[in-house]
Amino acid sequence: MSSKHCRLYDENLVHNIMISTGLSILEYLREHTNADSDEICEFIELNAGSIIEDTIEQLSVSEEKADREIENSDEEELF
C-alpha cells in the first residue's frame, strides 16, 4: 500500500518549470554544440532564478488572460 505525502508544491508549477528548464538547456546546446555536462550544470545554476521567475510570470499572464476571457463571455451572456 502506498502512502500519501503532503505536497508542499504546486505540481503544475513544477511541471512547467521542468519544461522551461529543458527548453532552456536545448537552446543552450544549440548555441554551444560542444558543451560538456559541467558547462550545462553551470548554465542551469546561473539561470535557475530567471527560468523560475519567467515561468511563474508566463503562468500568471496566462491565468489572467483566461480569467478575462471567462469574465467577457459571462458579460456577453447577460446581453
N, CA, C and O atoms as a Maestro MAE file, in Angstrom:
{
 s_m_m2io_version
 :::
 2.0.0
}

f_m_ct {
 s_m_title
 :::
 protein
 m_atom[316] {
  # First column is atom index #
  i_m_mmod_type
  r_m_x_coord
  r_m_y_coord
  r_m_z_coord
  i_m_residue_number
  s_m_chain_name
  s_m_pdb_residue_name
  s_m_pdb_atom_name
  i_m_atomic_number
  :::
  1 25 0.838 -1.159 0.000 1 A "MET " " N  " 7
  2 3 0.000 0.000 0.000 1 A "MET " " CA " 6
  3 2 0.895 1.237 0.000 1 A "MET " " C  " 6
  4 15 1.834 1.333 0.790 1 A "MET " " O  " 8
  5 25 0.600 2.169 -0.879 2 A "SER " " N  " 7
  6 3 1.425 3.374 -0.946 2 A "SER " " CA " 6
  7 2 0.889 4.435 0.002 2 A "SER " " C  " 6
  8 15 -0.319 4.569 0.200 2 A "SER " " O  " 8
  9 25 1.813 5.181 0.577 3 A "SER " " N  " 7
  10 3 1.403 6.243 1.489 3 A "SER " " CA " 6
  11 2 1.294 7.552 0.721 3 A "SER " " C  " 6
  12 15 1.996 7.779 -0.265 3 A "SER " " O  " 8
  13 25 0.405 8.397 1.194 4 A "LYS " " N  " 7
  14 3 0.235 9.701 0.561 4 A "LYS " " CA " 6
  15 2 0.997 10.730 1.381 4 A "LYS " " C  " 6
  16 15 0.831 10.831 2.596 4 A "LYS " " O  " 8
  17 25 1.826 11.481 0.694 5 A "HIS " " N  " 7
  18 3 2.617 12.516 1.354 5 A "HIS " " CA " 6
  19 2 1.953 13.866 1.136 5 A "HIS " " C  " 6
  20 15 1.308 14.105 0.115 5 A "HIS " " O  " 8
  21 25 2.121 14.722 2.096 6 A "CYS " " N  " 7
  22 3 1.636 16.092 1.970 6 A "CYS " " CA " 6
  23 2 2.475 16.786 0.900 6 A "CYS " " C  " 6
  24 15 3.702 16.821 0.988 6 A "CYS " " O  " 8
  25 25 1.821 17.324 -0.084 7 A "ARG " " N  " 7
  26 3 2.549 18.002 -1.153 7 A "ARG " " CA " 6
  27 2 2.728 19.461 -0.776 7 A "ARG " " C  " 6
  28 15 1.760 20.170 -0.499 7 A "ARG " " O  " 8
  29 25 3.959 19.894 -0.768 8 A "LEU " " N  " 7
  30 3 4.282 21.267 -0.410 8 A "LEU " " CA " 6
  31 2 4.599 22.099 -1.648 8 A "LEU " " C  " 6
  32 15 5.290 23.115 -1.568 8 A "LEU " " O  " 8
  33 25 4.089 21.658 -2.783 9 A "TYR " " N  " 7
  34 3 4.378 22.340 -4.033 9 A "TYR " " CA " 6
  35 2 3.180 22.216 -4.963 9 A "TYR " " C  " 6
  36 15 2.314 21.362 -4.774 9 A "TYR " " O  " 8
  37 25 3.147 23.065 -5.951 10 A "ASP " " N  " 7
  38 3 2.122 23.038 -6.985 10 A "ASP " " CA " 6
  39 2 2.660 22.167 -8.126 10 A "ASP " " C  " 6
  40 15 3.623 22.541 -8.795 10 A "ASP " " O  " 8
  41 25 2.043 21.021 -8.341 11 A "GLU " " N  " 7
  42 3 2.543 20.089 -9.359 11 A "GLU " " CA " 6
  43 2 2.586 20.726 -10.742 11 A "GLU " " C  " 6
  44 15 3.524 20.482 -11.501 11 A "GLU " " O  " 8
  45 25 1.593 21.532 -11.080 12 A "ASN " " N  " 7
  46 3 1.564 22.191 -12.379 12 A "ASN " " CA " 6
  47 2 2.744 23.152 -12.524 12 A "ASN " " C  " 6
  48 15 3.369 23.222 -13.582 12 A "ASN " " O  " 8
  49 25 3.039 23.883 -11.468 13 A "LEU " " N  " 7
  50 3 4.171 24.810 -11.497 13 A "LEU " " CA " 6
  51 2 5.485 24.055 -11.672 13 A "LEU " " C  " 6
  52 15 6.318 24.441 -12.493 13 A "LEU " " O  " 8
  53 25 5.672 22.992 -10.913 14 A "VAL " " N  " 7
  54 3 6.896 22.189 -11.027 14 A "VAL " " CA " 6
  55 2 7.027 21.632 -12.441 14 A "VAL " " C  " 6
  56 15 8.106 21.664 -13.032 14 A "VAL " " O  " 8
  57 25 5.930 21.127 -12.974 15 A "HIS " " N  " 7
  58 3 5.922 20.586 -14.338 15 A "HIS " " CA " 6
  59 2 6.372 21.656 -15.340 15 A "HIS " " C  " 6
  60 15 7.227 21.402 -16.188 15 A "HIS " " O  " 8
  61 25 5.792 22.845 -15.233 16 A "ASN " " N  " 7
  62 3 6.125 23.918 -16.167 16 A "ASN " " CA " 6
  63 2 7.557 24.405 -16.006 16 A "ASN " " C  " 6
  64 15 8.202 24.751 -16.996 16 A "ASN " " O  " 8
  65 25 8.064 24.439 -14.783 17 A "ILE " " N  " 7
  66 3 9.460 24.829 -14.571 17 A "ILE " " CA " 6
  67 2 10.394 23.785 -15.181 17 A "ILE " " C  " 6
  68 15 11.420 24.140 -15.763 17 A "ILE " " O  " 8
  69 25 10.052 22.515 -15.055 18 A "MET " " N  " 7
  70 3 10.875 21.463 -15.663 18 A "MET " " CA " 6
  71 2 10.891 21.604 -17.186 18 A "MET " " C  " 6
  72 15 11.943 21.473 -17.812 18 A "MET " " O  " 8
  73 25 9.735 21.870 -17.775 19 A "ILE " " N  " 7
  74 3 9.662 22.055 -19.226 19 A "ILE " " CA " 6
  75 2 10.494 23.273 -19.639 19 A "ILE " " C  " 6
  76 15 11.257 23.203 -20.603 19 A "ILE " " O  " 8
  77 25 10.350 24.376 -18.922 20 A "SER " " N  " 7
  78 3 11.119 25.587 -19.230 20 A "SER " " CA " 6
  79 2 12.619 25.339 -19.120 20 A "SER " " C  " 6
  80 15 13.397 25.812 -19.948 20 A "SER " " O  " 8
  81 25 13.017 24.597 -18.097 21 A "THR " " N  " 7
  82 3 14.434 24.280 -17.922 21 A "THR " " CA " 6
  83 2 14.942 23.437 -19.082 21 A "THR " " C  " 6
  84 15 16.019 23.692 -19.620 21 A "THR " " O  " 8
  85 25 14.168 22.440 -19.463 22 A "GLY " " N  " 7
  86 3 14.551 21.597 -20.597 22 A "GLY " " CA " 6
  87 2 14.698 22.394 -21.882 22 A "GLY " " C  " 6
  88 15 15.649 22.199 -22.638 22 A "GLY " " O  " 8
  89 25 13.749 23.295 -22.124 23 A "LEU " " N  " 7
  90 3 13.822 24.129 -23.327 23 A "LEU " " CA " 6
  91 2 15.015 25.079 -23.277 23 A "LEU " " C  " 6
  92 15 15.644 25.344 -24.302 23 A "LEU " " O  " 8
  93 25 15.325 25.587 -22.094 24 A "SER " " N  " 7
  94 3 16.495 26.462 -21.943 24 A "SER " " CA " 6
  95 2 17.784 25.698 -22.220 24 A "SER " " C  " 6
  96 15 18.695 26.219 -22.863 24 A "SER " " O  " 8
  97 25 17.856 24.469 -21.736 25 A "ILE " " N  " 7
  98 3 19.036 23.634 -21.992 25 A "ILE " " CA " 6
  99 2 19.154 23.342 -23.481 25 A "ILE " " C  " 6
  100 15 20.248 23.399 -24.043 25 A "ILE " " O  " 8
  101 25 18.033 23.032 -24.120 26 A "LEU " " N  " 7
  102 3 18.048 22.767 -25.558 26 A "LEU " " CA " 6
  103 2 18.573 23.977 -26.328 26 A "LEU " " C  " 6
  104 15 19.400 23.837 -27.229 26 A "LEU " " O  " 8
  105 25 18.089 25.158 -25.968 27 A "GLU " " N  " 7
  106 3 18.558 26.387 -26.612 27 A "GLU " " CA " 6
  107 2 20.056 26.589 -26.364 27 A "GLU " " C  " 6
  108 15 20.794 26.972 -27.272 27 A "GLU " " O  " 8
  109 25 20.500 26.329 -25.128 28 A "TYR " " N  " 7
  110 3 21.920 26.461 -24.792 28 A "TYR " " CA " 6
  111 2 22.756 25.499 -25.641 28 A "TYR " " C  " 6
  112 15 23.800 25.882 -26.171 28 A "TYR " " O  " 8
  113 25 22.300 24.262 -25.767 29 A "LEU " " N  " 7
  114 3 23.051 23.265 -26.532 29 A "LEU " " CA " 6
  115 2 23.104 23.607 -28.018 29 A "LEU " " C  " 6
  116 15 24.084 23.294 -28.694 29 A "LEU " " O  " 8
  117 25 22.064 24.240 -28.523 30 A "ARG " " N  " 7
  118 3 22.086 24.658 -29.929 30 A "ARG " " CA " 6
  119 2 23.148 25.726 -30.162 30 A "ARG " " C  " 6
  120 15 23.784 25.768 -31.215 30 A "ARG " " O  " 8
  121 25 23.330 26.588 -29.166 31 A "GLU " " N  " 7
  122 3 24.323 27.659 -29.290 31 A "GLU " " CA " 6
  123 2 25.729 27.194 -28.903 31 A "GLU " " C  " 6
  124 15 26.718 27.778 -29.346 31 A "GLU " " O  " 8
  125 25 25.820 26.154 -28.085 32 A "HIS " " N  " 7
  126 3 27.110 25.641 -27.596 32 A "HIS " " CA " 6
  127 2 27.174 24.137 -27.866 32 A "HIS " " C  " 6
  128 15 27.025 23.322 -26.955 32 A "HIS " " O  " 8
  129 25 27.394 23.791 -29.118 33 A "THR " " N  " 7
  130 3 27.307 22.388 -29.534 33 A "THR " " CA " 6
  131 2 28.334 21.483 -28.856 33 A "THR " " C  " 6
  132 15 28.115 20.275 -28.762 33 A "THR " " O  " 8
  133 25 29.422 22.027 -28.395 34 A "ASN " " N  " 7
  134 3 30.456 21.209 -27.760 34 A "ASN " " CA " 6
  135 2 30.436 21.301 -26.237 34 A "ASN " " C  " 6
  136 15 31.418 20.944 -25.585 34 A "ASN " " O  " 8
  137 25 29.335 21.771 -25.665 35 A "ALA " " N  " 7
  138 3 29.254 21.936 -24.207 35 A "ALA " " CA " 6
  139 2 29.311 20.579 -23.514 35 A "ALA " " C  " 6
  140 15 28.700 19.610 -23.964 35 A "ALA " " O  " 8
  141 25 30.057 20.527 -22.408 36 A "ASP " " N  " 7
  142 3 30.093 19.295 -21.616 36 A "ASP " " CA " 6
  143 2 29.108 19.424 -20.446 36 A "ASP " " C  " 6
  144 15 28.482 20.467 -20.262 36 A "ASP " " O  " 8
  145 25 28.984 18.367 -19.675 37 A "SER " " N  " 7
  146 3 27.986 18.349 -18.596 37 A "SER " " CA " 6
  147 2 28.257 19.414 -17.533 37 A "SER " " C  " 6
  148 15 27.316 19.963 -16.960 37 A "SER " " O  " 8
  149 25 29.524 19.711 -17.263 38 A "ASP " " N  " 7
  150 3 29.846 20.763 -16.285 38 A "ASP " " CA " 6
  151 2 29.347 22.128 -16.754 38 A "ASP " " C  " 6
  152 15 28.814 22.910 -15.967 38 A "ASP " " O  " 8
  153 25 29.524 22.400 -18.033 39 A "GLU " " N  " 7
  154 3 29.058 23.677 -18.585 39 A "GLU " " CA " 6
  155 2 27.533 23.774 -18.546 39 A "GLU " " C  " 6
  156 15 26.981 24.839 -18.269 39 A "GLU " " O  " 8
  157 25 26.863 22.671 -18.820 40 A "ILE " " N  " 7
  158 3 25.399 22.651 -18.777 40 A "ILE " " CA " 6
  159 2 24.917 22.876 -17.348 40 A "ILE " " C  " 6
  160 15 23.986 23.649 -17.122 40 A "ILE " " O  " 8
  161 25 25.539 22.211 -16.391 41 A "CYS " " N  " 7
  162 3 25.169 22.395 -14.979 41 A "CYS " " CA " 6
  163 2 25.409 23.832 -14.533 41 A "CYS " " C  " 6
  164 15 24.595 24.404 -13.808 41 A "CYS " " O  " 8
  165 25 26.515 24.409 -14.960 42 A "GLU " " N  " 7
  166 3 26.813 25.799 -14.616 42 A "GLU " " CA " 6
  167 2 25.757 26.731 -15.217 42 A "GLU " " C  " 6
  168 15 25.304 27.671 -14.563 42 A "GLU " " O  " 8
  169 25 25.372 26.463 -16.459 43 A "PHE " " N  " 7
  170 3 24.328 27.257 -17.105 43 A "PHE " " CA " 6
  171 2 23.025 27.194 -16.304 43 A "PHE " " C  " 6
  172 15 22.373 28.216 -16.092 43 A "PHE " " O  " 8
  173 25 22.655 26.002 -15.866 44 A "ILE " " N  " 7
  174 3 21.420 25.839 -15.087 44 A "ILE " " CA " 6
  175 2 21.520 26.590 -13.767 44 A "ILE " " C  " 6
  176 15 20.591 27.299 -13.379 44 A "ILE " " O  " 8
  177 25 22.650 26.435 -13.072 45 A "GLU " " N  " 7
  178 3 22.833 27.118 -11.788 45 A "GLU " " CA " 6
  179 2 22.763 28.636 -11.947 45 A "GLU " " C  " 6
  180 15 22.157 29.323 -11.125 45 A "GLU " " O  " 8
  181 25 23.377 29.149 -12.991 46 A "LEU " " N  " 7
  182 3 23.401 30.595 -13.200 46 A "LEU " " CA " 6
  183 2 22.039 31.149 -13.631 46 A "LEU " " C  " 6
  184 15 21.729 32.311 -13.369 46 A "LEU " " O  " 8
  185 25 21.240 30.329 -14.282 47 A "ASN " " N  " 7
  186 3 19.986 30.811 -14.852 47 A "ASN " " CA " 6
  187 2 18.736 30.275 -14.168 47 A "ASN " " C  " 6
  188 15 17.623 30.585 -14.592 47 A "ASN " " O  " 8
  189 25 18.897 29.481 -13.126 48 A "ALA " " N  " 7
  190 3 17.735 28.873 -12.461 48 A "ALA " " CA " 6
  191 2 16.735 29.922 -11.991 48 A "ALA " " C  " 6
  192 15 15.530 29.772 -12.196 48 A "ALA " " O  " 8
  193 25 17.228 30.972 -11.368 49 A "GLY " " N  " 7
  194 3 16.334 32.015 -10.859 49 A "GLY " " CA " 6
  195 2 15.500 32.646 -11.949 49 A "GLY " " C  " 6
  196 15 14.290 32.809 -11.796 49 A "GLY " " O  " 8
  197 25 16.139 33.003 -13.053 50 A "SER " " N  " 7
  198 3 15.385 33.654 -14.132 50 A "SER " " CA " 6
  199 2 14.448 32.676 -14.833 50 A "SER " " C  " 6
  200 15 13.368 33.072 -15.273 50 A "SER " " O  " 8
  201 25 14.837 31.415 -14.945 51 A "ILE " " N  " 7
  202 3 13.950 30.415 -15.542 51 A "ILE " " CA " 6
  203 2 12.686 30.280 -14.695 51 A "ILE " " C  " 6
  204 15 11.576 30.255 -15.226 51 A "ILE " " O  " 8
  205 25 12.858 30.193 -13.385 52 A "ILE " " N  " 7
  206 3 11.714 30.058 -12.479 52 A "ILE " " CA " 6
  207 2 10.838 31.306 -12.536 52 A "ILE " " C  " 6
  208 15 9.618 31.204 -12.665 52 A "ILE " " O  " 8
  209 25 11.456 32.484 -12.440 53 A "GLU " " N  " 7
  210 3 10.693 33.739 -12.465 53 A "GLU " " CA " 6
  211 2 9.935 33.902 -13.776 53 A "GLU " " C  " 6
  212 15 8.764 34.282 -13.775 53 A "GLU " " O  " 8
  213 25 10.598 33.616 -14.889 54 A "ASP " " N  " 7
  214 3 9.942 33.744 -16.196 54 A "ASP " " CA " 6
  215 2 8.771 32.775 -16.324 54 A "ASP " " C  " 6
  216 15 7.724 33.127 -16.868 54 A "ASP " " O  " 8
  217 25 8.950 31.561 -15.824 55 A "THR " " N  " 7
  218 3 7.878 30.563 -15.891 55 A "THR " " CA " 6
  219 2 6.677 31.003 -15.068 55 A "THR " " C  " 6
  220 15 5.538 30.907 -15.526 55 A "THR " " O  " 8
  221 25 6.926 31.484 -13.857 56 A "ILE " " N  " 7
  222 3 5.830 31.951 -12.997 56 A "ILE " " CA " 6
  223 2 5.118 33.129 -13.656 56 A "ILE " " C  " 6
  224 15 3.890 33.204 -13.634 56 A "ILE " " O  " 8
  225 25 5.880 34.042 -14.237 57 A "GLU " " N  " 7
  226 3 5.280 35.200 -14.908 57 A "GLU " " CA " 6
  227 2 4.415 34.761 -16.089 57 A "GLU " " C  " 6
  228 15 3.307 35.267 -16.269 57 A "GLU " " O  " 8
  229 25 4.914 33.824 -16.889 58 A "GLN " " N  " 7
  230 3 4.145 33.333 -18.029 58 A "GLN " " CA " 6
  231 2 2.856 32.656 -17.575 58 A "GLN " " C  " 6
  232 15 1.805 32.844 -18.187 58 A "GLN " " O  " 8
  233 25 2.932 31.874 -16.510 59 A "LEU " " N  " 7
  234 3 1.732 31.218 -15.991 59 A "LEU " " CA " 6
  235 2 0.738 32.241 -15.462 59 A "LEU " " C  " 6
  236 15 -0.467 32.101 -15.668 59 A "LEU " " O  " 8
  237 25 1.230 33.260 -14.788 60 A "SER " " N  " 7
  238 3 0.354 34.307 -14.247 60 A "SER " " CA " 6
  239 2 -0.360 35.051 -15.366 60 A "SER " " C  " 6
  240 15 -1.560 35.312 -15.278 60 A "SER " " O  " 8
  241 25 0.374 35.390 -16.413 61 A "VAL " " N  " 7
  242 3 -0.222 36.095 -17.549 61 A "VAL " " CA " 6
  243 2 -1.274 35.212 -18.215 61 A "VAL " " C  " 6
  244 15 -2.346 35.693 -18.582 61 A "VAL " " O  " 8
  245 25 -0.975 33.930 -18.371 62 A "SER " " N  " 7
  246 3 -1.928 33.002 -18.980 62 A "SER " " CA " 6
  247 2 -3.198 32.890 -18.148 62 A "SER " " C  " 6
  248 15 -4.303 32.884 -18.691 62 A "SER " " O  " 8
  249 25 -3.041 32.801 -16.832 63 A "GLU " " N  " 7
  250 3 -4.203 32.699 -15.946 63 A "GLU " " CA " 6
  251 2 -5.032 33.976 -15.979 63 A "GLU " " C  " 6
  252 15 -6.261 33.917 -15.989 63 A "GLU " " O  " 8
  253 25 -4.366 35.136 -15.996 64 A "GLU " " N  " 7
  254 3 -5.088 36.407 -16.058 64 A "GLU " " CA " 6
  255 2 -5.867 36.518 -17.363 64 A "GLU " " C  " 6
  256 15 -7.007 36.984 -17.374 64 A "GLU " " O  " 8
  257 25 -5.257 36.093 -18.448 65 A "LYS " " N  " 7
  258 3 -5.922 36.137 -19.746 65 A "LYS " " CA " 6
  259 2 -7.137 35.216 -19.748 65 A "LYS " " C  " 6
  260 15 -8.199 35.590 -20.248 65 A "LYS " " O  " 8
  261 25 -6.991 34.030 -19.199 66 A "ALA " " N  " 7
  262 3 -8.109 33.088 -19.131 66 A "ALA " " CA " 6
  263 2 -9.236 33.650 -18.269 66 A "ALA " " C  " 6
  264 15 -10.409 33.513 -18.617 66 A "ALA " " O  " 8
  265 25 -8.888 34.279 -17.149 67 A "ASP " " N  " 7
  266 3 -9.898 34.887 -16.279 67 A "ASP " " CA " 6
  267 2 -10.653 35.996 -17.009 67 A "ASP " " C  " 6
  268 15 -11.874 36.099 -16.892 67 A "ASP " " O  " 8
  269 25 -9.929 36.825 -17.763 68 A "ARG " " N  " 7
  270 3 -10.582 37.906 -18.516 68 A "ARG " " CA " 6
  271 2 -11.508 37.351 -19.582 68 A "ARG " " C  " 6
  272 15 -12.597 37.883 -19.800 68 A "ARG " " O  " 8
  273 25 -11.082 36.278 -20.252 69 A "GLU " " N  " 7
  274 3 -11.924 35.672 -21.278 69 A "GLU " " CA " 6
  275 2 -13.200 35.111 -20.667 69 A "GLU " " C  " 6
  276 15 -14.272 35.216 -21.263 69 A "GLU " " O  " 8
  277 25 -13.094 34.520 -19.491 70 A "ILE " " N  " 7
  278 3 -14.273 33.998 -18.798 70 A "ILE " " CA " 6
  279 2 -15.198 35.143 -18.407 70 A "ILE " " C  " 6
  280 15 -16.412 35.052 -18.586 70 A "ILE " " O  " 8
  281 25 -14.626 36.218 -17.876 71 A "GLU " " N  " 7
  282 3 -15.429 37.382 -17.492 71 A "GLU " " CA " 6
  283 2 -16.137 37.972 -18.703 71 A "GLU " " C  " 6
  284 15 -17.313 38.326 -18.623 71 A "GLU " " O  " 8
  285 25 -15.432 38.081 -19.820 72 A "ASN " " N  " 7
  286 3 -16.026 38.637 -21.035 72 A "ASN " " CA " 6
  287 2 -17.148 37.753 -21.556 72 A "ASN " " C  " 6
  288 15 -18.185 38.258 -21.988 72 A "ASN " " O  " 8
  289 25 -16.953 36.440 -21.522 73 A "SER " " N  " 7
  290 3 -18.003 35.542 -22.002 73 A "SER " " CA " 6
  291 2 -19.212 35.580 -21.074 73 A "SER " " C  " 6
  292 15 -20.347 35.468 -21.538 73 A "SER " " O  " 8
  293 25 -18.984 35.736 -19.768 74 A "ASP " " N  " 7
  294 3 -20.090 35.858 -18.818 74 A "ASP " " CA " 6
  295 2 -20.874 37.135 -19.070 74 A "ASP " " C  " 6
  296 15 -22.102 37.136 -18.994 74 A "ASP " " O  " 8
  297 25 -20.168 38.231 -19.371 75 A "GLU " " N  " 7
  298 3 -20.828 39.504 -19.650 75 A "GLU " " CA " 6
  299 2 -21.637 39.425 -20.936 75 A "GLU " " C  " 6
  300 15 -22.733 39.980 -21.014 75 A "GLU " " O  " 8
  301 25 -21.106 38.739 -21.944 76 A "GLU " " N  " 7
  302 3 -21.817 38.597 -23.213 76 A "GLU " " CA " 6
  303 2 -23.097 37.798 -23.037 76 A "GLU " " C  " 6
  304 15 -24.094 38.072 -23.705 76 A "GLU " " O  " 8
  305 25 -23.082 36.818 -22.151 77 A "GLU " " N  " 7
  306 3 -24.271 36.010 -21.904 77 A "GLU " " CA " 6
  307 2 -25.376 36.825 -21.256 77 A "GLU " " C  " 6
  308 15 -26.553 36.497 -21.406 77 A "GLU " " O  " 8
  309 25 -25.015 37.884 -20.537 78 A "LEU " " N  " 7
  310 3 -26.013 38.717 -19.875 78 A "LEU " " CA " 6
  311 2 -26.801 39.561 -20.872 78 A "LEU " " C  " 6
  312 15 -27.928 39.963 -20.585 78 A "LEU " " O  " 8
  313 25 -26.224 39.833 -22.034 79 A "PHE " " N  " 7
  314 3 -26.894 40.694 -23.016 79 A "PHE " " CA " 6
  315 2 -27.655 39.907 -24.001 79 A "PHE " " C  " 6
  316 15 -28.278 40.475 -24.898 79 A "PHE " " O  " 8
  :::
 }
 m_bond[315] {
  # First column is bond index #
  i_m_from
  i_m_to
  i_m_order
  :::
  1 1 2 1
  2 2 3 1
  3 3 4 2
  4 3 5 1
  5 5 6 1
  6 6 7 1
  7 7 8 2
  8 7 9 1
  9 9 10 1
  10 10 11 1
  11 11 12 2
  12 11 13 1
  13 13 14 1
  14 14 15 1
  15 15 16 2
  16 15 17 1
  17 17 18 1
  18 18 19 1
  19 19 20 2
  20 19 21 1
  21 21 22 1
  22 22 23 1
  23 23 24 2
  24 23 25 1
  25 25 26 1
  26 26 27 1
  27 27 28 2
  28 27 29 1
  29 29 30 1
  30 30 31 1
  31 31 32 2
  32 31 33 1
  33 33 34 1
  34 34 35 1
  35 35 36 2
  36 35 37 1
  37 37 38 1
  38 38 39 1
  39 39 40 2
  40 39 41 1
  41 41 42 1
  42 42 43 1
  43 43 44 2
  44 43 45 1
  45 45 46 1
  46 46 47 1
  47 47 48 2
  48 47 49 1
  49 49 50 1
  50 50 51 1
  51 51 52 2
  52 51 53 1
  53 53 54 1
  54 54 55 1
  55 55 56 2
  56 55 57 1
  57 57 58 1
  58 58 59 1
  59 59 60 2
  60 59 61 1
  61 61 62 1
  62 62 63 1
  63 63 64 2
  64 63 65 1
  65 65 66 1
  66 66 67 1
  67 67 68 2
  68 67 69 1
  69 69 70 1
  70 70 71 1
  71 71 72 2
  72 71 73 1
  73 73 74 1
  74 74 75 1
  75 75 76 2
  76 75 77 1
  77 77 78 1
  78 78 79 1
  79 79 80 2
  80 79 81 1
  81 81 82 1
  82 82 83 1
  83 83 84 2
  84 83 85 1
  85 85 86 1
  86 86 87 1
  87 87 88 2
  88 87 89 1
  89 89 90 1
  90 90 91 1
  91 91 92 2
  92 91 93 1
  93 93 94 1
  94 94 95 1
  95 95 96 2
  96 95 97 1
  97 97 98 1
  98 98 99 1
  99 99 100 2
  100 99 101 1
  101 101 102 1
  102 102 103 1
  103 103 104 2
  104 103 105 1
  105 105 106 1
  106 106 107 1
  107 107 108 2
  108 107 109 1
  109 109 110 1
  110 110 111 1
  111 111 112 2
  112 111 113 1
  113 113 114 1
  114 114 115 1
  115 115 116 2
  116 115 117 1
  117 117 118 1
  118 118 119 1
  119 119 120 2
  120 119 121 1
  121 121 122 1
  122 122 123 1
  123 123 124 2
  124 123 125 1
  125 125 126 1
  126 126 127 1
  127 127 128 2
  128 127 129 1
  129 129 130 1
  130 130 131 1
  131 131 132 2
  132 131 133 1
  133 133 134 1
  134 134 135 1
  135 135 136 2
  136 135 137 1
  137 137 138 1
  138 138 139 1
  139 139 140 2
  140 139 141 1
  141 141 142 1
  142 142 143 1
  143 143 144 2
  144 143 145 1
  145 145 146 1
  146 146 147 1
  147 147 148 2
  148 147 149 1
  149 149 150 1
  150 150 151 1
  151 151 152 2
  152 151 153 1
  153 153 154 1
  154 154 155 1
  155 155 156 2
  156 155 157 1
  157 157 158 1
  158 158 159 1
  159 159 160 2
  160 159 161 1
  161 161 162 1
  162 162 163 1
  163 163 164 2
  164 163 165 1
  165 165 166 1
  166 166 167 1
  167 167 168 2
  168 167 169 1
  169 169 170 1
  170 170 171 1
  171 171 172 2
  172 171 173 1
  173 173 174 1
  174 174 175 1
  175 175 176 2
  176 175 177 1
  177 177 178 1
  178 178 179 1
  179 179 180 2
  180 179 181 1
  181 181 182 1
  182 182 183 1
  183 183 184 2
  184 183 185 1
  185 185 186 1
  186 186 187 1
  187 187 188 2
  188 187 189 1
  189 189 190 1
  190 190 191 1
  191 191 192 2
  192 191 193 1
  193 193 194 1
  194 194 195 1
  195 195 196 2
  196 195 197 1
  197 197 198 1
  198 198 199 1
  199 199 200 2
  200 199 201 1
  201 201 202 1
  202 202 203 1
  203 203 204 2
  204 203 205 1
  205 205 206 1
  206 206 207 1
  207 207 208 2
  208 207 209 1
  209 209 210 1
  210 210 211 1
  211 211 212 2
  212 211 213 1
  213 213 214 1
  214 214 215 1
  215 215 216 2
  216 215 217 1
  217 217 218 1
  218 218 219 1
  219 219 220 2
  220 219 221 1
  221 221 222 1
  222 222 223 1
  223 223 224 2
  224 223 225 1
  225 225 226 1
  226 226 227 1
  227 227 228 2
  228 227 229 1
  229 229 230 1
  230 230 231 1
  231 231 232 2
  232 231 233 1
  233 233 234 1
  234 234 235 1
  235 235 236 2
  236 235 237 1
  237 237 238 1
  238 238 239 1
  239 239 240 2
  240 239 241 1
  241 241 242 1
  242 242 243 1
  243 243 244 2
  244 243 245 1
  245 245 246 1
  246 246 247 1
  247 247 248 2
  248 247 249 1
  249 249 250 1
  250 250 251 1
  251 251 252 2
  252 251 253 1
  253 253 254 1
  254 254 255 1
  255 255 256 2
  256 255 257 1
  257 257 258 1
  258 258 259 1
  259 259 260 2
  260 259 261 1
  261 261 262 1
  262 262 263 1
  263 263 264 2
  264 263 265 1
  265 265 266 1
  266 266 267 1
  267 267 268 2
  268 267 269 1
  269 269 270 1
  270 270 271 1
  271 271 272 2
  272 271 273 1
  273 273 274 1
  274 274 275 1
  275 275 276 2
  276 275 277 1
  277 277 278 1
  278 278 279 1
  279 279 280 2
  280 279 281 1
  281 281 282 1
  282 282 283 1
  283 283 284 2
  284 283 285 1
  285 285 286 1
  286 286 287 1
  287 287 288 2
  288 287 289 1
  289 289 290 1
  290 290 291 1
  291 291 292 2
  292 291 293 1
  293 293 294 1
  294 294 295 1
  295 295 296 2
  296 295 297 1
  297 297 298 1
  298 298 299 1
  299 299 300 2
  300 299 301 1
  301 301 302 1
  302 302 303 1
  303 303 304 2
  304 303 305 1
  305 305 306 1
  306 306 307 1
  307 307 308 2
  308 307 309 1
  309 309 310 1
  310 310 311 1
  311 311 312 2
  312 311 313 1
  313 313 314 1
  314 314 315 1
  315 315 316 2
  :::
 }
}
